[in-house]
Amino acid sequence: MTVSVLGVRHHGPGSARSVRAALDELDPDVVVVEGPPELDPLAPVVLDPGLVPPVAALVYAVETPRRASFYPLAEFSPEWVALRWAARRGVPVRFADLPAVHVLADRSAAEEDDDVPPRHRRPDPLATLAAAAGYDDAERWWEDAVEHRTGSTLAGFDLLREAMAQVREGAPPDPENDRREAAMRRVLRAVLKDGAERVAFVCGAYHAPAVHPDAFPPASRDARLLTHLPRTKVAATWVPWSAGRLAVASGYGAGVTSPGWYRHLFVTDDPAEVVPAWLTRVARELRGHGHAAAPASVVEAVRLAEALAAVRARPSVGLAELDDASEAVLCEGSALPMRDVHRRLVVGEEIGRVPDSVPLTPLAHDLARQQRSLKLRPSPTPSTVVLDLRREGGRARSVLLHRLRLLGVPWGRPADAGGSTGTFKEGWLLEWEPELAVALIEAGLHGTTVVAATQAKVRAEAAAAPDLAALSRLVEACLVAELDEGLAAVVETLAERTARQHDTLALLEAVEPLARSRRYGDVRGSDTSRVGGVLATVVARASVGLRAACLALDDEAAAAMRTAVDAAQRGVQLVDDPALVAPWRTALEGVAADDRVAPAVAGRANRLLLDLGVLQTDEVAVRLQRRLSRGSEAVAAAAWVDGLLDGDATLLVHDGELLGLLDAWVAGVDEATFDDLLPLLRRTMSRYEPADRRRLGHRLRHGRAAVAVVPVDVDRGRAAALRVAELIGLTGGRGGG
């Protein structure tokens, strides 16, 4: 009985070639691959033509799917090559590593055990070997020593195992790694006990010395390492992966940053064709982006790449030499054109496929069915789509994307609709990331179909919503996702909370999302009558309590209230229902005329009423003059002014009376107060467009800002003037002249 340990680098094309050659030479009875034993049922699927790499084996905790591990495999991964080799020949495959039932369990209790030694960070074995070989770059050493080799023998794996054994000597203890290797040896012992004569174990090179039979410790020692570990229920499946995600640390921690280049190395059988074939692809890509990249230039680039490799004493041309040659010859010295080449060729844009026979969750099956039906194919590269909601297909796609966002599976993010400002267009930025597979599994806890899971999750979120604003946003989300049952549950909760809500700020914050729901529901043809009823109640209650809620506010509370008033105004305007407008404007009038109201809110209420035509400019000028009088605190006056002038500069540009009042007030502020006032005024004016600020400056510089002249009522002022004259001795009494 023999066990041949084939130590590899995960996702290494040279390692993959070596493994394929070694397996042909060994012809083992059983192939063992590094990975948790829960992956054993997935091994036979590798021959299914519907399973196209890059893919990943996914293991997740059934009750808490967020605890999951990916084991990504590319066409050039040694593990993938070993699995395919075994499947073609009918050779059994076993996975060996610490079982996922332990890895994904909640280990908080175990970590509190005083007997558990602290975990140490193990040294990078490649960096150590690279330094010993005189390299300062571990990646380059591995490429030169392993990936670029054209032949492979079992002796090569033995040499690599011996080198790793030297690296491991004196390394600090690593309990987690010790448990993993104990679990690997346990699987190997079981395979040998079952009668296998020739076993090939494909694993990470670092583990090779510890899992070779010559280094096996007593089985009792391994058993002690694997006892009393926490457990949880897990499940495993295949999921699509992408070339761009192969560099992400996961179950196989050694990622690669150039999977497209590694695939090229693996699929090009003739080593002499690697360089010219790659540079031909680069030139073709550059020509697609409008660059010359003539065939004659490719020949020159090949010569330069080979010369660079010779100068740098490399055994063969690597990606660094190819990039330098491409930039110098094909791109005429410019680095910019190589960016697109790097993304499309060096990294790659491939996304894997998984067949229907793979055991997916019911929710994942339902989503895949809808993706095929709606012709929305997942892609790892961002793409923007614009959906026309008037068309059945566009509306169905929109509904699916909105439902997935509610489920916590953000395949699409709202984006610009290509300049369209109408409500019948939606823009989406689509990008499928492999991690969404885990989010989809977690969402499956709510239901077996997209619509059922979304309805259930919405009901749960409504019950746990912290405030009215959150419920109002949930109403809007239910409408665009066309969730009738979920909408009914949310509206019922919202109506109940509204009846018990006495916080005016919370009521105000609920107005705008409810108004959007009413308006957007009309666009989609949804029944929003119940939403309209709740909105009317919210506006009425907010209007009644608005004035009292704006009294005795500090600066932070006043800013929050002003923001909420603005949002409520936008909502009321959006619906434009007289039943909402009347009480709301009455409430604004009360706030605008009350000098006890927080200045920022009062100033804003005056501006809103002025824009609506409820107030006239001369009346606002009187209030502004009263606020800017010497008896008023300058900072409070600045807050009132900021509320009044926030928005565009049209009010000041076209109203010399208001501009003159403001100018005279600033000029009359004493020096000590001016230092506190200046930042507030600059903040106000900084919101205006530069052209408007220049126009205001020009008017002030040339004296065309008229100072307001408030009309004097002589009859009303006569008695007061006579009394003042009497007090200062200008008259002989009330009857004097």
C-alpha positions, 0 to 999 in steps of 0.5 A: 500500500502506497500513498503518494502526496502531490503537494500543489499550489491551489489554482496553479496551472503548472501544478495542474499539469504536474498532477495530471502527469503524476496521476497517469503515472501512478494510476491510483485506486483512490484519489483524495483531494483536500477539502471537507468530507461533505464535498464527497457527493459533489465529486461525480458531477464534475463530468456533467457538461453543464458544470463549467468552471470557474465554479465553487463548492459551497458548504454552509450551515443550514440554520445560519447560512451566512456561516459558509465556505467557498472552495473555488475551482478553475479549469487550471486548478489541480483539484479540478484536474484530479476530480476530472481524471478520477471521474473519467476512469471511474476511480473513487474520490474522497475529500480530506480536511477538517469536516465542515460540521466543525468548521462552521459551528459556533465556536464561541464556547470552545474559544472560551475554554482555557485549555485552547491555546492561542492561534498563531499566524503561520509564516508564508512558506513561499516567501521563505523558499523564495528568499532562500533561492535569492528572490525578493518576490514569492510569486515570481519564484513560484512561477519560475520554479513550478508554473513554467516547468514543462515536464513533471515527475513524482520526484518533483513532488518529493523535492517540494515536500522536502522543501516544505518540511524544512520551512515547517521546522521551528514554526510556532504551534498552530492548533487549527492547522494541526486539527486540519492535518489530523483530519486529513490523516484520518481519511487516509487511514480509512481509505487504506483500511478499506483496501486501497493499494495506491492512493494519490492525495492532492493537497496544498504544498504546505500540508504535504510533509505532515500527511505523508505516511512516513510522518504519521503520528499515532492514530490516538494522538489525531483522535485526541485533536478531533474530539469535543469539537462543536458541530452544526448541520451543514449542506453542500452544493456547486455554485457559479464562480467568476474569474475575477473572484479567484483571488479571494481567500476562501476555502482555498486561501491561495488566490491568483490575480491573473486567472486569464493568464493562468488559463492561457498557460494551461490550455496552450499545449505547445510551450513555444506557442505561449508567448506569440499566442498571448500577444496575438490575443492582446493585439486583437483586443487592442484593435477592438479598442481602436489601437493599431497593434499591427501584426508586424508589431506582434512579432517585435513584441515577441522578440522584446518579451524574450529578450527581457526574460533573458536579461532578467534571468528568467527560465521563460517569459512571464506575464511581467515581460509580456506586459512590458513588451505589449506596453512598449511596442503595441501601445507605443509606450502608453500604459492606458490601453493596457487597462482594458486588456488587463481586465478582459484578458489577464483577469478574464470575464468568465462566469461558471455554470451549474447544471440543473441536476445540482442540488440547489435550494428551492429558492435558487431554482425559482430564481434561475427559472425566472432569470431564464424566462426574463432573459436576465443572465447573471454576469460578473461584469457590471452592465447597465439596463434601462427598463420600460415599465410600460412594457410587460417584460420591463415591468417583470424584470423590475419587479424581480430586481426589487424583490431580490433587493428586499430579500438581501440579494442585491444583484441589481442596484438602481442607476441612472436611466440614461437621461430619462426623467420620467417615471416610466423608466428605471435604470439598473446596474447589474453585477452577479457576485458569487457571495450572492449565492450565500445570500440567496441560501439565507433568503431561502429560510423565508420561503421556497419561491422569490415572491413567497420569501419576499412576502414573508420577509416583508412581514417580519421587517414590518413587525420589527420596524423601528419607526414610521419612516422605516415602515413608510419606506417599506410600503414604497418597496412593496409597491415597486416589488408588487407584493400585495400581501406584504403591502397589506401587512405593512399598511396595517402595521403603519396605520396602527403605529400612526394612531399611537404616534405622538412624535411629530418629527416621526410623522413628518419623516413618514410623509415623503415615502408614503407620498412617493408610494401613492404616486409611484403606485399610480404609475404601475397601476397598483391600488394605493387607496389604503396608502392614501388613507394612511398618508392623509392621517399622517399629514393631518396629525403632523400638521396639528402638532407642527407648531408646538414641535418647533418650539424650544429646539437646540441647533441639532434638533432644529436642523432635523426638524427643518429637514423633515419639514422640507421632506414633508413639503416635497411629499405633499406637493408630489400628491397635490391633494387639496385634502392634504395641502390645506391643513399642511399650509395652515400649519406652515403659516402658524410656524412662519409667523411665530417668533418663538419657533426655532429660527431655522425652521421659521425661516424655512417655513417662510421660504416655502410659503413664499415659493407657494405664493401664500406670502408676498415678498413685502410681507417676508421683508417685514419679517426679515427686517424684524429678525435682523433688528439690533435686538435680535441675536445675530446667530439666531438671525443667521439661522433664520436667514439660512432657512429663508435663502436655502435653495437657488439664488433667484430670490436674492438675485431678483429682489433688491429689497431683500438683498439690501436688508441682508447687506445692511444687516451684515454691515452693521454687525459688530466685530465680535459677533461677525466672527461667529456669523461669517461661517454661517453666512458662507455656508448659506451662500456656498450652496448657490451656483458660482454664476449666481454668486458673481451676480449678487456680488456685482449688484452689491458692488455697484450699489443696486441693492435697494435697502427696504423702506418699511412704510410708517403709520403716523397715526399709530406712532403719534402717541408713542412719539409724544410720550418719548418727547415728554420723557426727554424734556422736549415738551411740557406735557401731554398737551404740549406742542 
